């Protein structure tokens, strides 16, 4: 409902702005003898509206008060000194200039509300998302849910479970060598490489996309994980020699750590990640 109200306010202000511009055009066309004078007042009305748009309604109202005082002084001069008769045209800009300001403020207010709602929706979407948009892999939120289930299954059915963590050596330095677009492509290629190194019943996750870190939940023991590590490292060597070096002009090196699940020392999925990351320190 709130979003609909903001949209309605924005649409209404936009249509009103067109309407009052049309009214001003008709007014100026009906009084060609005061064309230059009306052009000046129209520009002043637009100027005050622009100031209101980029500041706030208070600044716009203050400028309108100044305009009304100045226009009143000008009208008094035209009446007393020049001898003009006060007619309906003298009141037109006294009304239309504040109307321009109010409509512009309505448009600005609606846009700010829509921007705020969009930011809230974006943050909500990010907090609820379970997939990484660049690699189409499950993210850390999905990992915590899945790991909780897998850890319970491991204890209940005595199934060995190992978490393998993979990241890229010297990632910060590599980012300076190639463009951001190329780095996104490299993350995707590395994700595919990791995916090909595990079995279909194992799970792959993007745990950290800022400093790309992948997590693999493997239904195997630590010895079986070593086979996966060897297979992955062999794939990296072939990838460097054939595709990666040719495509990105840099060499890729990975750090890999793995830890087997132990119910006594690993209580939560975060403990699982922490212990696996500690193993990365030994892979230099």
PyMOL commands that set and color helices and strands:
alter all, ss='L'
color gray80, all
select helices_A, chain A and resi 2-29+32-54+57-82+89-128+140-157+171-175+180-196+222-248+269-280
alter helices_A, ss='H'
color red, helices_A
select strands_A, chain A and resi 138-139+162-168+203-208+213-218+254-260
alter strands_A, ss='S'
color yellow, strands_A
deselect
rebuild
show_as cartoon
